[in-house]
Amino acid sequence: GVLAWGTASIASAGVRRSRRSHGHVGALQATDTVTALDAGGQQHELRSDIRNLAIIAHVDHGKTTLVDALMKQTSGNIDDVTLHMDSNQIEQERGITILAKNAAISHKGIKINLVDTPGHSDFGGEVERILNLVDGCLLLVDAQEGPMAQTKFVLQKALELGCRIIVCINKVDKPAARPDWVLDKTFDLFIALGANDELCDFPVCYTSGIKGMASTADPSKLEANLVPLLDLVIDECPRPRIVKGQPLQMLVTDLMYDEFVGRICVGRLRSGSLCVGQKIGLQHGVDGALRQARVTHLWEFANNRRSNTDCMEAGDICAFAGKGVDHTVIGDTVVEPDSPVPLPPLQVDAPTVMMEFSINSSPLAGQSKRSRNITGPALKNRLQREVLNNIALRLEPSSSSDSFAVKARGMLQLGILVETMRRECLEFMLGAPAVIESVDAETGAHLEPYAEATVDVPLEFQGVVLEEMQKKGAVLQGMGSGAMTGEMVCTFEIAVRGLIGMQSRLLARTHGTAVLHSRFLRWGEMRSSAKLREKGSIYSTCSGVVSAYGISSAQSRGTFFVRPGDQVYRGMCVGIHNRERDLSLNITKIKQKSNMRDSGVQAETLPSLLDMTIDDFLGHMETDELLEITPDALRLCKKPGAIRKNDG
């Protein structure tokens, strides 16, 4: 292992010297369309007026910031605040990209279609489908942190599809930037993922996305704009290859909705052309039924907006709407109605976790003035619409007609879905998250998903992280120094069930300093199941109004997330017990009056309250509990069968 690492590092250093002295490998320059023959003797063309490029990276390595800078510089209006990719409110609040988005810029008369992708593996379905649109990828790596867990995930997906990779070492203006070390580690990652010699000979650019500066030669001497990066993309990103004489083919990779024109389909034209008024066919794989449609609206992308156009050719990324496309799904192929040749539907990795969504059946259901669509059919329609646009999600019937099992890649993806539906003023209930199990077809053994978890933590909390991970049966795979002085990076192999709620626990025990990332690793045999939580819930035995006396008299037994004056019902969880078992108590009781003078319960004697988010509740829930989601409140409660008979 040491020899292999040393060889890779030496080779990487050689690559770095080559990039520094020569800038980048010279590729075919933009000329007129070139006609050539492929290995099979079939004639094809290379379009020189277009480049299709995806931006991939680990979370918070600067993808969106760089794309925003590219749009502003190429548009000539650096002060245009509308040129921003993260337009979703939750994306802006959390500072992450959730949905892949299309944009397009122009440089030296060449159109560059850009696709900004999520960096978290929970949204890997977005990455997998978007990579079908492009010929090359711009891999961003933080100049201080280097390749991280999600870097490995997105790079592996790109290499599997044979995409040309351009490495962009971003944020080189950081005081602690170490671009040489990052380049070495990036090369090592290419080797570890099995990239061939051609893919390992990647071009390199150094950038500061926040300042809009770049260089292909020296990270310490950035030019005042991103022209070096744009030139590198034009030189190195493969030109779209088009097979002449082939019928219309366009794989639908994204769906949007407009209240005026209806469903909008997005994809890349593999062959043929698409024009307004054209009759088309839609077919899902070779076994799907052929459906007739007609194009009424056609758009290309200009910056982060859609621009009307009349016709698009093979190699273009475009969007269209029309009559007969209302039932189009991601993975459908747009074909010639007379001679259909559908493409294989998109395939993505299987989900690993699931939760049950059901209608709100609590005593306080429907009391919020903002609530709407609280019926079973409304909930089902909303979930079906989500699954339609997100191929990484699965929707299946559950134990009753008003409950549905939603399967996803990870807890973050489910949490974002719940938060989105809550902001749409829906009311519903959630069951505790659970992992999806599988059975080995050969041995019959029960399997569960395992993940590689990486934790960045200050040295003083290293023992805390090891302790928490050991409780969940995690196996330490490696330790190393972090990007900052005094930090450690610990890598574990852990069952996905052990990661449920782990982020909240680590944040609580490390004073908010630990950063946890994970990616799916493999399916493995089930081990002895670890406890979901170490502290039980405190739930109310009576319905009524929370009293200050009821809270203060029980403050030594746990922490509470309800306050005096809140409405509660029997079985509703009001706090977290100090011990593992659940605790039932009357939170509504009031102090009996007497002849003795009593100053009452003062506000300052009440314990501090827990401010629980959706993610916090999902991490704390047990299998006998339900989470009530309303626009105004989150309420945890016991299932009816879990309430002890003598309570209340």
C-alpha positions in Angstrom: 0.0 0.0 0.0 2.8 2.4 0.8 4.6 1.6 -2.5 1.4 2.2 -4.4 0.7 5.5 -2.7 4.3 6.7 -3.3 4.2 5.7 -7.0 0.9 7.6 -7.4 2.2 10.6 -5.7 5.3 10.7 -7.7 3.3 10.4 -10.9 0.9 13.1 -9.6 3.9 15.4 -9.0 4.9 14.8 -12.6 1.5 15.7 -13.8 1.6 18.9 -11.7 4.9 19.9 -13.2 3.6 19.2 -16.7 0.5 21.4 -16.1 2.6 24.2 -14.7 5.0 24.3 -17.6 2.5 23.7 -20.5 -0.8 25.1 -19.1 -3.0 22.3 -20.5 -3.0 19.6 -23.1 -3.9 21.0 -26.6 -7.1 19.7 -28.0 -9.0 20.2 -31.2 -9.7 23.9 -31.6 -13.1 25.2 -32.5 -13.6 25.0 -36.3 -16.4 24.2 -38.6 -18.2 20.9 -38.1 -15.8 18.0 -38.8 -17.0 14.8 -40.5 -15.3 11.6 -39.6 -15.7 7.8 -39.3 -15.9 6.0 -36.0 -14.4 2.6 -35.2 -17.4 0.8 -36.8 -17.1 2.7 -40.0 -20.2 4.8 -39.3 -20.1 8.5 -40.3 -20.5 11.0 -37.6 -19.9 14.7 -37.1 -18.3 16.7 -34.3 -20.1 20.0 -33.6 -17.5 22.7 -32.8 -20.0 25.4 -31.9 -21.2 23.7 -28.7 -19.7 22.2 -25.5 -21.8 20.4 -22.9 -20.3 20.4 -19.4 -21.4 19.3 -16.0 -20.0 20.9 -12.8 -19.4 18.3 -10.1 -17.9 18.6 -6.7 -18.1 17.9 -3.0 -20.6 19.9 -0.9 -19.5 23.5 -0.5 -16.5 23.4 -2.8 -17.8 26.3 -4.8 -19.8 24.9 -7.8 -22.6 27.4 -7.7 -20.5 30.4 -6.9 -18.2 29.6 -9.9 -21.2 29.1 -12.3 -22.6 32.4 -11.1 -19.3 34.2 -11.8 -19.1 32.6 -15.3 -22.6 33.8 -16.2 -21.9 37.3 -14.9 -18.6 37.7 -16.8 -19.8 36.2 -20.1 -23.0 38.3 -20.0 -21.1 41.5 -19.5 -23.1 42.4 -16.4 -21.3 41.5 -13.2 -23.9 43.3 -11.1 -26.9 41.3 -12.3 -28.3 39.7 -9.1 -30.7 37.5 -11.1 -27.8 35.5 -12.5 -27.8 33.0 -9.6 -28.2 29.3 -9.8 -29.5 28.5 -6.3 -32.9 30.0 -6.7 -34.7 27.5 -4.4 -35.4 29.0 -1.0 -34.3 25.9 0.9 -31.1 25.9 -1.1 -30.3 29.4 -0.2 -31.1 28.8 3.5 -28.9 25.6 3.7 -26.2 26.8 1.4 -26.3 23.6 -0.7 -27.5 22.6 -4.2 -30.5 20.2 -4.1 -31.7 20.3 -7.7 -29.6 20.1 -10.8 -30.0 23.2 -13.0 -29.2 24.1 -16.6 -27.5 27.2 -17.8 -25.7 28.3 -20.9 -23.0 30.9 -21.6 -21.1 32.0 -24.7 -17.3 32.4 -25.2 -15.5 33.2 -28.4 -18.7 32.4 -30.4 -19.0 29.0 -28.8 -22.0 28.1 -26.7 -21.2 26.2 -23.4 -24.1 24.4 -21.8 -23.5 24.2 -18.1 -25.2 21.9 -15.6 -24.8 22.7 -11.9 -25.2 19.4 -9.9 -25.8 18.7 -6.2 -22.7 17.7 -4.2 -24.4 15.5 -1.6 -24.7 11.7 -2.3 -28.4 11.8 -1.0 -29.1 13.7 -4.3 -27.0 11.4 -6.4 -30.0 10.6 -8.7 -29.7 14.2 -9.9 -26.0 13.7 -10.7 -26.6 10.4 -12.5 -29.3 11.6 -14.8 -27.6 14.9 -15.6 -24.3 13.2 -16.6 -26.3 11.7 -19.5 -26.6 15.3 -20.9 -22.9 16.1 -21.1 -19.6 15.1 -22.8 -17.3 16.4 -20.1 -17.2 17.3 -16.4 -15.5 20.1 -14.5 -14.4 18.6 -11.2 -14.1 21.3 -8.5 -11.8 20.5 -5.5 -11.3 22.9 -2.6 -7.7 24.1 -2.6 -7.5 23.6 1.2 -9.7 20.5 1.9 -8.8 18.4 -1.1 -10.9 15.5 -2.3 -13.7 14.6 0.1 -16.3 11.9 0.4 -18.7 13.3 -2.2 -15.8 14.1 -4.5 -15.2 10.4 -4.7 -18.9 9.7 -5.4 -19.4 12.2 -8.2 -16.0 11.4 -9.8 -16.8 7.7 -9.8 -20.1 8.3 -11.6 -18.4 10.5 -14.2 -15.7 7.9 -14.8 -18.2 5.1 -15.2 -19.7 7.0 -18.1 -16.3 7.8 -19.6 -16.7 11.6 -19.3 -13.6 13.7 -20.0 -12.6 15.3 -16.6 -11.2 18.8 -16.2 -9.9 19.3 -12.7 -10.5 22.8 -11.2 -8.7 23.5 -7.9 -11.0 26.2 -6.5 -10.6 28.7 -3.6 -6.8 29.0 -4.1 -7.0 32.5 -2.6 -7.6 30.9 0.9 -4.8 31.7 3.3 -4.3 27.9 4.0 -4.7 26.8 0.4 -2.3 24.0 -0.6 -3.0 23.4 -4.3 0.1 21.1 -4.9 -1.1 18.7 -2.1 -4.7 18.8 -3.5 -3.5 18.0 -7.0 -1.5 15.0 -5.6 -4.6 13.7 -3.7 -6.8 14.2 -6.7 -4.5 12.2 -8.9 -4.4 9.5 -6.3 -8.2 9.4 -6.3 -8.3 8.9 -10.1 -5.9 6.0 -9.7 -7.9 4.5 -6.8 -11.1 4.7 -8.9 -9.5 2.7 -11.7 -9.2 5.6 -14.3 -7.2 4.7 -17.4 -4.1 6.6 -18.5 -6.1 8.9 -20.8 -8.5 9.9 -18.1 -5.7 10.3 -15.6 -4.0 12.8 -17.9 -6.5 15.5 -16.9 -6.1 19.2 -17.5 -5.9 21.5 -14.5 -7.1 25.0 -13.8 -6.7 27.1 -10.6 -9.6 29.4 -9.7 -11.1 31.7 -7.1 -14.8 31.5 -7.9 -15.8 34.2 -5.4 -13.3 36.7 -7.0 -13.9 35.5 -10.6 -10.2 34.8 -11.3 -8.4 31.9 -12.9 -5.0 30.5 -14.1 -3.9 27.4 -15.9 -0.2 27.9 -15.0 0.3 29.1 -11.5 -2.2 29.2 -8.6 -0.3 32.2 -7.1 -0.7 34.3 -10.3 -4.4 34.4 -11.1 -5.6 36.5 -14.0 -8.3 39.1 -13.3 -11.1 37.0 -15.0 -12.1 33.5 -15.8 -11.0 33.5 -19.4 -8.3 30.9 -18.8 -10.9 28.5 -17.5 -13.2 29.2 -20.4 -10.4 28.7 -22.9 -9.5 25.4 -21.2 -13.2 24.2 -21.4 -13.3 25.0 -25.1 -10.1 23.1 -25.8 -10.6 20.1 -23.5 -14.3 19.4 -23.3 -15.2 16.9 -26.1 -17.4 18.3 -28.9 -20.8 16.6 -29.3 -20.6 13.6 -31.6 -23.6 13.2 -34.0 -24.3 10.2 -36.1 -25.6 11.3 -39.5 -28.8 9.9 -40.9 -30.2 8.7 -37.6 -33.8 9.4 -36.6 -34.9 11.7 -33.8 -33.7 10.7 -30.4 -33.8 12.7 -27.2 -33.8 11.2 -23.7 -35.9 13.2 -21.2 -33.7 13.8 -18.2 -35.6 16.6 -16.3 -39.1 17.8 -16.0 -40.4 21.3 -15.1 -43.9 22.8 -14.9 -45.2 26.1 -16.1 -48.8 27.2 -15.2 -49.3 28.6 -18.7 -47.8 25.8 -21.0 -47.9 22.8 -18.6 -45.2 20.2 -18.4 -41.8 21.0 -19.8 -39.4 18.3 -20.9 -35.6 18.9 -20.8 -33.0 16.7 -22.6 -30.2 16.5 -25.1 -30.9 15.8 -28.7 -28.8 12.7 -29.6 -29.8 12.8 -33.3 -32.2 14.4 -35.6 -33.8 17.9 -35.0 -36.7 19.3 -33.0 -38.8 22.2 -34.2 -41.9 24.1 -33.1 -45.0 22.4 -34.6 -43.2 19.1 -35.2 -45.1 15.8 -34.5 -43.1 13.5 -32.2 -43.5 10.2 -30.4 -42.8 9.4 -26.7 -41.7 5.9 -25.7 -40.3 4.6 -22.4 -37.8 1.9 -23.5 -38.3 -0.7 -26.2 -41.2 -2.2 -24.4 -43.1 1.0 -23.7 -46.2 2.1 -25.7 -45.7 4.8 -28.3 -47.6 8.0 -27.6 -48.2 10.8 -30.0 -47.5 14.4 -29.3 -46.7 17.8 -31.0 -44.2 20.5 -30.0 -45.8 23.9 -29.3 -43.0 25.6 -27.4 -39.3 25.2 -27.7 -36.5 26.8 -25.6 -32.7 26.9 -25.4 -30.9 28.0 -22.3 -29.3 31.5 -22.0 -27.5 32.0 -18.7 -30.0 30.6 -16.1 -33.1 31.4 -18.2 -35.0 29.8 -21.0 -35.0 31.6 -24.4 -37.6 30.9 -27.2 -36.3 29.3 -30.4 -37.8 27.7 -33.5 -35.5 24.7 -34.0 -32.7 22.8 -32.2 -30.2 20.3 -33.7 -28.5 17.2 -32.5 -26.0 18.0 -29.7 -28.1 20.8 -28.3 -29.6 20.8 -24.8 -33.1 22.1 -25.0 -36.6 22.2 -23.4 -40.0 21.8 -25.0 -43.7 21.7 -24.2 -46.6 20.6 -26.3 -49.8 18.7 -26.7 -49.7 15.1 -25.5 -46.7 15.5 -23.1 -48.7 15.7 -19.9 -47.8 12.1 -19.0 -44.2 12.2 -19.9 -41.8 10.9 -17.2 -38.0 11.1 -16.8 -36.5 8.3 -18.9 -38.9 8.7 -21.9 -37.4 9.0 -25.3 -38.6 11.6 -27.9 -38.6 9.7 -31.2 -39.9 9.8 -34.7 -43.5 8.7 -34.7 -43.0 6.7 -37.9 -39.7 5.0 -37.1 -39.2 5.1 -33.3 -35.8 4.1 -31.9 -36.0 4.6 -28.1 -33.0 4.8 -25.8 -32.6 2.7 -22.6 -34.3 4.4 -19.6 -32.1 6.0 -17.0 -30.8 3.7 -14.3 -29.8 5.1 -10.9 -28.6 3.5 -7.6 -31.3 1.9 -5.4 -32.6 3.7 -2.4 -31.4 2.8 1.1 -33.8 4.3 3.6 -37.6 4.7 3.8 -40.3 6.5 5.8 -44.1 6.1 5.9 -46.2 9.2 5.0 -49.8 9.2 6.2 -52.7 11.6 6.7 -52.7 13.6 10.0 -54.9 11.7 12.4 -54.0 13.5 15.6 -56.6 15.4 17.8 -55.1 18.7 16.6 -55.3 17.9 12.9 -56.5 20.7 10.7 -56.4 23.4 13.3 -53.8 25.5 11.6 -55.3 28.3 9.5 -52.6 27.8 6.9 -53.2 24.1 6.4 -54.7 22.8 3.1 -54.8 19.5 1.3 -54.9 17.3 4.4 -56.7 14.4 2.7 -55.3 11.0 1.6 -55.7 11.6 -2.1 -54.1 15.0 -1.9 -51.1 13.5 -0.1 -50.8 10.7 -2.6 -50.9 13.2 -5.6 -48.2 15.3 -4.1 -45.9 12.4 -3.5 -46.6 11.0 -7.0 -45.6 14.4 -8.4 -42.4 14.3 -6.4 -41.5 10.8 -7.6 -42.2 11.9 -11.2 -39.5 14.6 -11.0 -37.0 12.7 -8.9 -36.0 9.3 -10.2 -34.0 8.5 -7.0 -37.3 8.3 -5.0 -39.7 5.4 -4.9 -43.3 5.5 -3.9 -45.1 2.3 -2.7 -48.4 1.6 -1.0 -48.1 1.0 2.8 -50.2 -0.6 5.5 -53.4 1.4 4.8 -55.0 3.2 1.9 -54.0 6.6 3.4 -50.4 5.8 4.0 -47.5 5.5 1.6 -43.9 4.3 1.8 -41.3 6.7 0.3 -37.9 5.3 -0.3 -34.9 7.5 -0.8 -31.1 7.7 -0.9 -30.6 9.1 2.5 -32.1 11.1 5.4 -31.2 14.5 4.0 -33.2 13.8 0.9 -36.2 12.8 2.9 -35.8 15.7 5.2 -35.7 18.2 2.3 -38.9 16.6 0.9 -40.7 16.9 4.2 -39.6 20.5 4.6 -40.7 21.4 1.1 -44.2 19.8 1.6 -44.6 21.6 4.9 -43.9 25.0 3.2 -46.6 24.1 0.7 -49.0 24.1 3.8 -49.6 20.3 3.7 -50.4 18.4 6.9 -49.4 14.8 7.3 -47.7 12.3 9.7 -44.4 10.5 9.4 -43.3 7.1 10.7 -39.8 6.6 12.0 -37.1 6.2 9.3 -35.9 2.7 8.6 -33.3 1.1 6.3 -34.3 -0.9 3.4 -33.2 -4.6 3.6 -32.4 -7.0 0.8 -31.8 -10.7 0.4 -28.8 -12.3 -1.3 -30.2 -14.3 -4.2 -27.4 -17.0 -3.8 -27.1 -17.4 -0.1 -30.5 -16.2 1.1 -28.7 -14.0 3.7 -30.4 -10.8 4.8 -28.5 -7.7 3.7 -28.5 -4.1 4.7 -26.8 -1.0 3.2 -23.4 0.1 4.5 -21.9 3.5 4.1 -18.5 5.2 4.3 -18.8 8.0 6.8 -16.2 10.8 7.1 -16.1 13.1 10.1 -14.1 16.3 10.3 -13.6 17.3 13.9 -11.3 19.3 16.1 -8.7 17.1 18.0 -10.3 17.9 21.3 -13.5 16.1 20.3 -11.8 13.1 18.5 -12.6 10.8 21.4 -16.3 11.9 21.4 -16.6 11.0 17.7 -15.0 7.6 18.2 -17.3 6.9 21.2 -20.5 7.8 19.3 -19.5 5.8 16.2 -18.5 2.8 18.3 -21.9 2.7 19.9 -23.4 2.2 16.4 -21.0 -0.6 15.5 -18.9 1.6 13.1 -15.5 0.3 12.1 -12.6 2.8 11.9 -11.0 2.7 8.5 -8.5 5.5 8.8 -7.5 8.8 10.4 -5.6 11.7 9.1 -5.0 15.4 9.6 -7.7 17.8 8.5 -7.6 20.8 6.3 -7.2 23.1 9.3 -4.6 23.0 11.9 -5.8 21.1 15.0 -8.4 19.1 13.0 -8.7 15.3 12.3 -10.5 13.4 9.6 -11.9 10.0 10.7 -13.3 7.6 8.1 -15.6 4.8 9.2 -17.5 1.9 7.7 -21.0 1.9 9.3 -24.4 0.4 8.6 -26.7 3.1 7.3 -29.1 2.4 10.2 -26.4 3.7 12.5 -26.2 7.0 10.6 -29.9 7.9 11.4 -29.7 10.8 13.8 -25.9 10.7 14.0 -25.4 14.2 12.6 -27.5 15.7 15.5 -25.7 13.7 18.1 -22.3 14.7 16.9 -23.2 18.4 16.6 -24.6 18.3 20.2 -21.5 16.6 21.7 -18.9 18.6 19.7 -20.5 22.0 20.3 -21.5 22.2 16.6 -17.9 21.7 15.2 -18.2 18.2 13.7 -19.0 17.8 10.0 -20.3 14.4 8.8 -20.4 13.2 5.2 -21.3 9.8 4.0 -21.7 7.8 0.8 -23.2 4.4 0.0 -20.5 1.7 0.1 -22.0 -1.7 -0.3 -24.7 -4.2 0.7 -23.5 -6.4 3.6 -24.8 -8.9 6.1 -27.0 -7.6 8.9 -25.2 -7.3 12.2 -26.7 -7.1 15.6 -29.0 -4.0 15.5 -27.8 -1.0 17.5 -30.3 0.9 19.6 -31.9 3.8 17.7 -31.5 6.1 20.6 -30.1 6.3 24.1 -32.7 8.6 25.6 -36.5 7.9 25.6 -39.3 10.3 25.2 -41.5 12.1 27.8 -45.1 12.0 26.7 -48.3 13.4 28.2 -50.9 11.3 29.9 -53.6 13.9 29.6 -55.0 16.3 27.0 -55.1 20.0 27.8 -52.8 23.0 28.1 -49.2 22.8 29.3 -48.7 24.4 32.7 -45.6 26.1 34.0 -45.9 24.0 37.2 -46.1 20.8 35.2 -42.8 21.6 33.5 -40.9 22.9 36.5 -41.9 20.0 38.7 -40.4 17.5 36.1 -37.4 19.5 34.9 -34.9 17.2 36.7 -36.2 14.2 34.7 -35.5 15.5 31.2 -35.5 18.4 28.7 -38.7 19.7 27.1 -39.7 21.1 23.7 -43.1 22.5 24.7 -43.8 25.7 26.6 -46.5 26.8 29.0 -49.7 27.5 27.1 -49.1 25.0 24.4 -52.0 22.6 23.6 -51.2 18.9 24.1 -53.1 15.6 23.8 -52.7 12.2 25.4 -49.7 10.4 24.0 -48.1 13.5 22.6 -44.3 13.7 23.3 -43.3 16.8 25.2 -39.6 16.2 25.9 -36.6 13.9 26.0 -36.1 11.7 29.1 -32.7 11.5 30.8 -32.9 7.7 30.6 -33.3 5.2 27.9 -36.9 4.2 28.7 -39.9 6.4 28.0 -41.6 8.4 30.7 -45.2 9.4 31.0 -46.4 12.3 33.1 -49.2 14.9 33.4 -47.7 18.0 31.9 -51.0 19.9 32.3 -51.3 19.7 36.1 -51.5 22.8 38.2 -50.5 23.4 41.8 -53.2 23.0 44.3 -54.2 26.1 46.2 -53.6 26.3 49.9 -53.8 28.8 52.8 -50.0 29.2 52.6 -48.7 32.2 50.8 -47.1 31.1 47.5 -45.3 33.3 45.0 -46.0 30.8 42.2 -43.7 29.5 39.5 -41.5 32.2 38.2 -40.5 32.3 34.5 -36.8 32.2 35.4 -37.2 28.9 37.2 -38.5 27.2 34.0 -35.9 25.1 32.2 -34.5 26.1 28.8 -36.5 24.6 25.9 -35.2 22.4 23.1 -35.7 24.0 19.6 -36.3 20.8 17.6 -36.1 20.8 13.8 -37.5 18.2 11.4 -34.0 16.6 11.2 -33.8 16.6 15.0 -37.1 14.8 15.4 -36.3 12.3 12.6 -33.0 11.5 14.4 -34.8 11.0 17.8 -37.9 9.0 16.7 -38.5 5.4 17.7 -40.5 2.9 15.8 -43.5 3.4 18.1 -43.7 7.1 17.4 -45.2 9.4 14.7 -44.2 12.9 13.7 -47.0 15.3 13.0 -46.1 17.9 10.3 -48.2 21.1 10.1 -47.3 24.5 8.6 -47.2 26.0 12.1 -46.0 23.2 14.4 -44.1 19.9 14.6 -45.5 17.4 17.2 -44.1 14.0 18.1 -46.6 11.5 19.5 -46.8 7.9 20.4 -48.7 5.4 18.3 -52.1 4.5 19.9 -50.9 1.0 20.7 -47.7 2.3 22.5 -49.5 4.2 25.2 -49.7 2.3 28.4 -53.2 1.5 29.6 -52.8 3.0 33.0 -51.6 6.3 31.6 -54.2 9.0 32.1 
